[in-house]
């Protein structure tokens, strides 16, 4: 992928449980059109748009009459696939990104690497089982799905605890800012894959 190629992707995935379409532009302005049927997940995906400056369109339907699990996970899968597709061969990108985000009393650190090697270290300890109707166990499931399909290494650490909503939102904001840093192109090596091995 060349330096001036639009970094956009659109991925559709349909299973017996969900139907998910994600379109994104890594060089956007933070516009979001998000409808997953899970209000809290929609709110978190808007954080990725706003703080990652990613234009993101997510349309999902799923078996929410059972629970949110399949839809939550499959949105993560398709978002991860779209990120990977938009990055192409990953030439020129910074590759690494990190951010520490406070939200009132909560503080979350994210470090990530678009390494081609999926690995998640998840350190969020969320006091409540639910935020609204959202099962907070699904936060890990979402990030694991993104990691696996974007082929990235992701570390998420809780530095200061507090309100469950604040912890999760700080995590998504830090994730968004870290992505923004990682996918930015370094003009000094715009045509070079950012690895001493020459391949990711």
C-alpha positions in Angstrom: 0.0 0.0 0.0 1.5 3.3 -1.0 1.7 6.4 1.2 -1.2 8.2 -0.6 -3.5 5.2 -1.0 -6.8 5.7 0.9 -6.8 3.6 4.0 -10.4 2.4 3.9 -12.1 -0.9 4.2 -15.5 -2.5 4.2 -16.2 -6.0 5.7 -19.4 -7.9 5.8 -19.8 -11.1 7.9 -23.0 -13.1 8.2 -23.5 -16.1 10.4 -26.5 -18.0 11.8 -26.3 -15.7 14.8 -25.3 -12.2 13.5 -25.1 -10.0 10.4 -22.4 -7.4 10.7 -21.0 -4.8 8.3 -18.1 -2.5 9.2 -16.8 0.3 7.0 -13.9 2.5 8.2 -11.5 5.2 7.1 -8.3 5.4 9.1 -7.7 8.9 7.9 -11.1 10.3 8.8 -12.3 13.0 11.1 -14.1 10.9 13.7 -17.5 10.5 12.1 -19.6 7.6 13.4 -22.8 5.9 12.3 -23.2 3.0 14.6 -26.1 0.7 15.3 -25.4 -2.6 16.9 -28.5 -3.0 19.0 -26.4 -2.8 22.1 -26.5 0.8 23.3 -23.4 0.7 25.6 -21.3 -0.9 22.8 -22.5 1.8 20.4 -21.3 4.4 23.0 -17.9 2.8 23.2 -17.5 2.5 19.5 -18.2 6.2 19.2 -15.2 6.7 21.5 -13.0 4.9 18.9 -14.3 7.3 16.2 -14.0 10.5 18.2 -10.6 9.8 19.8 -9.0 7.8 17.0 -10.2 10.1 14.3 -11.5 7.1 12.5 -14.7 7.4 10.3 -16.6 4.3 11.3 -19.9 2.8 10.1 -21.1 -0.2 12.0 -24.4 -1.9 11.3 -25.2 -5.1 13.1 -28.1 -7.3 13.9 -27.9 -10.4 16.0 -29.6 -12.8 18.4 -30.0 -10.2 21.2 -33.1 -12.2 22.4 -30.5 -14.7 23.7 -28.0 -12.2 25.0 -25.4 -9.6 23.7 -22.5 -12.0 23.5 -22.6 -13.1 19.8 -23.2 -9.6 18.5 -20.6 -8.0 20.7 -17.9 -10.6 19.7 -18.8 -10.5 16.0 -18.6 -6.7 15.9 -15.1 -7.1 17.3 -14.2 -9.7 14.7 -15.4 -7.6 11.8 -13.8 -4.4 13.2 -10.5 -6.2 13.5 -10.8 -7.5 10.0 -11.5 -4.0 8.7 -8.5 -2.6 10.5 -6.3 -5.2 9.1 -7.6 -4.7 5.6 -7.3 -0.9 5.8 -3.7 -1.1 6.9 -2.7 -3.4 4.0 1.0 -4.3 4.2 1.4 -1.8 7.0 4.2 0.1 5.2 5.1 3.4 6.7 3.0 3.2 9.9 4.4 3.9 13.3 3.2 0.4 14.2 3.3 1.0 18.0 0.9 3.2 19.9 0.3 3.9 23.6 -1.9 6.2 25.7 -3.0 6.7 29.3 -6.5 8.0 29.6 -8.1 9.3 32.8 -11.8 9.5 33.3 -12.4 11.2 36.6 -11.1 8.7 39.2 -10.4 5.9 36.7 -7.1 5.6 34.8 -6.3 3.1 32.1 -3.1 2.5 30.1 -3.1 0.9 26.6 -0.1 -0.1 24.6 -0.4 -1.8 21.3 1.6 -3.1 18.3 0.3 -3.9 14.8 2.8 -6.7 14.9 1.0 -9.4 12.9 1.0 -11.4 16.1 -2.3 -11.5 18.0 -1.9 -11.3 21.7 -4.0 -9.8 24.5 -3.0 -8.9 28.0 -6.2 -7.7 29.7 -5.9 -6.1 33.1 -9.3 -4.4 33.6 -11.0 -5.3 36.8 -14.5 -4.0 36.6 -16.4 -3.9 39.9 -19.9 -4.3 38.5 -21.2 -7.2 36.4 -23.4 -4.8 34.4 -23.4 -1.2 33.1 -27.0 -0.6 32.2 -27.9 -3.8 30.4 -24.3 -4.5 29.2 -22.5 -7.5 30.7 -19.0 -6.1 31.6 -17.5 -9.6 30.9 -18.1 -8.7 27.2 -15.4 -6.0 27.2 -12.7 -8.6 27.2 -14.5 -10.6 24.5 -14.7 -7.6 22.3 -11.0 -6.7 22.6 -10.0 -10.4 22.1 -11.9 -10.5 18.9 -10.4 -7.3 17.6 -6.9 -8.4 18.5 -7.2 -11.8 16.8 -8.5 -10.4 13.6 -6.4 -7.2 13.3 -3.4 -9.3 14.2 -2.2 -6.9 16.9 -0.6 -7.2 20.3 -2.7 -5.3 22.9 -2.0 -4.6 26.6 -4.7 -2.9 28.7 -3.9 -2.1 32.3 -6.0 -0.5 35.0 -3.9 2.0 36.9 -6.7 3.5 39.1 -10.0 1.9 39.7 -13.5 3.4 40.3 -16.8 3.5 38.6 -17.3 0.7 36.1 -18.6 2.9 33.3 -15.6 5.2 33.8 -13.1 2.2 33.7 -14.5 0.8 30.5 -14.8 4.2 28.7 -11.2 5.2 29.7 -10.1 1.9 28.2 -11.8 2.5 24.9 -10.5 6.1 24.8 -7.0 5.0 25.5 -7.4 2.3 22.8 -8.6 4.8 20.3 -5.7 7.2 20.9 -3.2 4.4 20.8 -4.5 3.3 17.4 -4.3 6.8 16.1 -0.7 7.0 17.1 0.1 3.5 15.7 -1.5 4.0 12.3 0.0 7.4 11.6 2.5 7.3 8.7 6.1 8.3 9.4 7.1 10.2 6.2 10.8 9.2 6.7 9.9 5.6 6.0 6.6 5.9 4.2 7.4 3.0 1.8 9.1 0.7 4.3 7.5 -2.0 6.4 8.2 -1.1 10.1 10.1 -4.2 11.1 13.8 -5.1 11.1 12.7 -8.4 9.5 11.2 -6.6 6.5 7.8 -8.2 7.0 5.0 -8.2 9.5 
